[in-house]
Amino acid sequence: MNTVSPDVVNSIFNDYKNNFSSNINEDKIFEHFTVDNYFKILNLSIEELESGLVDSQSDFGVDGFYIFIDNLLVSDFNIEDFDPKTVSKKVEIVVHIFQIKNTVKIHENVPLKFHQFGGWLFGDTQLELPTTMSDIIKERVVFFRSLVVKLATKFPKVTIQFHHVTRANESAVSTGYIEKANSVFDTLKKTRLHR
């Protein structure tokens, strides 16, 4: 957990907002701000950053969903078009799942949302996704599951990173939240991809 003064974050965010039209919702701008800063070293384009922002009413608690193969952002989620020969023998798949809230409060149910979503993400390729899940989330989950199977002979290193981002100060993190998060992530670490 990184600690930055709320005043500094607010100042930087207020400057960042000037890059957007005044009719764009501040919560959406905060989502951009979050992923832009997180992926800054990768120098992703605005289009690439926006491609992973999947916030909707049926997002299962996922506001950002990015898949990288050998440090390259996936933009084509048609698994049939993916050629395993294009990746290294020691292929690495990294998935970033973001829950982003433009609030100074930490919602304690976020680790449980990550746990629920992890079940869908790590599910068998035949496991049917909920009809209430947005199409863009389904597309990425199906691609990820199929990608792991398609690259199985290369024994890919798979890393899933869950990010809960708010404007809250570190002191707002309760012991209960930390215990829930640790429990959820310990459980997810034990989850195996079954095929």
C-alpha positions in Angstrom: 0.0 0.0 0.0 1.5 3.3 -1.1 1.0 6.4 1.1 0.7 9.7 -0.6 -0.7 12.8 1.1 -4.4 13.3 0.1 -3.6 17.0 -0.6 -1.0 15.9 -3.1 -3.3 13.4 -4.8 -6.1 16.0 -4.9 -3.8 18.6 -6.5 -2.5 16.2 -9.1 -6.0 14.9 -9.9 -7.4 18.4 -10.2 -4.6 19.2 -12.7 -5.4 16.0 -14.6 -9.1 16.8 -14.8 -8.2 19.8 -17.0 -7.4 17.4 -19.8 -11.1 16.4 -20.0 -14.3 18.1 -21.1 -16.3 19.5 -18.2 -19.3 17.3 -19.1 -17.3 14.1 -18.3 -18.2 12.5 -15.0 -15.5 13.0 -12.4 -15.7 9.3 -11.5 -14.8 8.4 -15.1 -11.9 10.8 -15.0 -10.6 9.2 -11.8 -10.7 5.8 -13.5 -8.5 7.2 -16.3 -6.3 8.9 -13.8 -5.8 5.6 -11.9 -4.9 3.4 -14.9 -2.9 6.2 -16.6 -0.7 6.5 -13.5 -0.5 2.8 -12.8 0.6 2.0 -16.4 2.6 5.2 -16.9 5.9 3.3 -17.4 4.3 1.3 -20.3 3.4 4.5 -22.1 0.0 3.2 -23.2 -2.1 5.3 -25.5 -5.4 6.9 -24.5 -7.2 4.3 -26.6 -5.3 1.4 -24.9 -6.1 2.8 -21.5 -9.8 3.2 -22.4 -9.9 -0.3 -23.9 -9.6 -1.8 -20.4 -12.0 0.5 -18.6 -15.1 -1.8 -18.4 -17.2 -0.1 -15.7 -20.9 -0.7 -16.1 -24.0 -1.7 -14.1 -23.2 -5.4 -14.8 -19.4 -5.4 -14.3 -19.3 -7.7 -11.2 -17.2 -5.1 -9.4 -14.6 -4.8 -12.1 -13.9 -1.3 -13.4 -10.7 -2.1 -15.2 -9.6 -5.3 -16.9 -6.3 -5.6 -18.7 -4.5 -8.6 -20.1 -0.8 -8.6 -21.1 1.1 -11.3 -22.9 4.8 -10.9 -22.7 4.3 -7.3 -21.6 2.1 -6.5 -24.6 -1.5 -5.4 -24.0 -4.1 -7.6 -25.6 -6.5 -5.7 -27.8 -7.9 -8.5 -29.9 -10.0 -10.9 -27.8 -10.8 -13.4 -30.5 -8.9 -16.5 -29.3 -9.2 -18.1 -32.8 -7.0 -15.3 -34.1 -4.3 -15.8 -31.5 -1.3 -17.7 -32.7 0.7 -19.4 -29.9 3.8 -19.3 -32.1 4.0 -15.6 -31.7 4.9 -15.8 -28.0 8.1 -16.8 -26.2 8.8 -20.2 -24.8 8.7 -18.7 -21.3 5.4 -16.8 -21.9 4.0 -14.6 -19.2 0.4 -13.7 -18.9 -0.4 -10.8 -16.5 -4.0 -9.8 -15.7 -4.9 -6.6 -13.9 -8.3 -6.3 -12.3 -9.2 -2.9 -11.0 -12.0 -1.7 -8.6 -11.8 2.1 -8.7 -13.8 4.4 -6.5 -13.5 8.2 -6.5 -14.2 8.3 -2.8 -12.4 8.8 0.5 -14.1 5.7 1.9 -12.9 2.1 1.6 -15.7 -0.3 0.9 -15.1 -3.5 2.8 -17.1 -5.6 0.4 -14.5 -5.1 -2.4 -12.3 -8.2 -1.5 -15.5 -10.3 -1.5 -16.3 -9.0 -5.0 -12.8 -9.9 -6.1 -13.3 -13.4 -4.7 -16.6 -13.8 -6.6 -15.0 -12.6 -9.8 -12.0 -14.8 -9.3 -14.3 -17.8 -9.4 -15.5 -16.8 -12.8 -12.1 -15.9 -14.1 -10.5 -19.2 -13.0 -13.4 -21.3 -14.0 -13.3 -24.1 -16.5 -13.7 -23.1 -20.1 -17.1 -24.8 -20.1 -18.4 -23.0 -17.0 -21.2 -20.7 -18.2 -20.9 -17.1 -17.2 -23.8 -15.3 -15.6 -26.3 -13.7 -18.1 -26.1 -10.6 -15.9 -22.4 -10.1 -16.7 -21.5 -7.5 -19.2 -20.5 -8.6 -22.7 -17.1 -6.9 -22.4 -16.3 -8.7 -19.2 -17.4 -12.0 -20.6 -15.3 -11.5 -23.7 -12.1 -11.0 -21.5 -12.9 -13.9 -19.1 -13.5 -16.3 -22.0 -10.4 -15.1 -23.8 -8.3 -15.5 -20.6 -9.6 -19.0 -19.9 -9.0 -20.1 -23.5 -5.6 -18.5 -23.6 -4.4 -20.5 -20.7 -5.5 -23.7 -22.4 -4.1 -22.7 -25.7 -0.7 -21.9 -24.2 -0.7 -24.9 -21.8 2.2 -26.7 -23.5 4.4 -23.6 -22.9 3.6 -23.7 -19.2 2.9 -20.0 -19.0 3.6 -18.0 -15.9 0.2 -16.5 -15.0 0.0 -13.5 -12.6 -3.4 -12.0 -11.6 -3.2 -8.6 -9.8 -6.3 -7.2 -8.1 -6.2 -3.4 -7.4 -8.6 -1.6 -5.1 -8.1 2.1 -5.7 -9.7 4.9 -3.8 -8.8 8.4 -2.7 -8.9 7.3 0.9 -6.0 7.8 3.2 -4.2 4.7 4.5 -5.6 5.4 8.0 -9.1 4.6 6.6 -8.2 1.0 6.0 -9.7 -1.0 8.8 -8.4 -4.2 10.4 -11.6 -6.0 9.1 -10.8 -4.9 5.5 -7.3 -6.2 5.8 -8.4 -9.5 7.3 -11.0 -10.0 4.5 -8.5 -9.1 1.8 -5.9 -11.5 3.2 -8.4 -14.3 3.5 -9.8 -13.8 0.0 -6.3 -13.6 -1.6 -5.1 -16.6 0.3 -8.1 -18.5 -1.0 -7.5 -17.3 -4.6 -3.8 -18.2 -4.4 -4.8 -21.8 -3.7 -7.2 -21.8 -6.6 -5.9 -23.9 -9.5 -6.9 -23.5 -13.1 -8.8 -26.7 -13.8 -9.0 -27.9 -17.4 
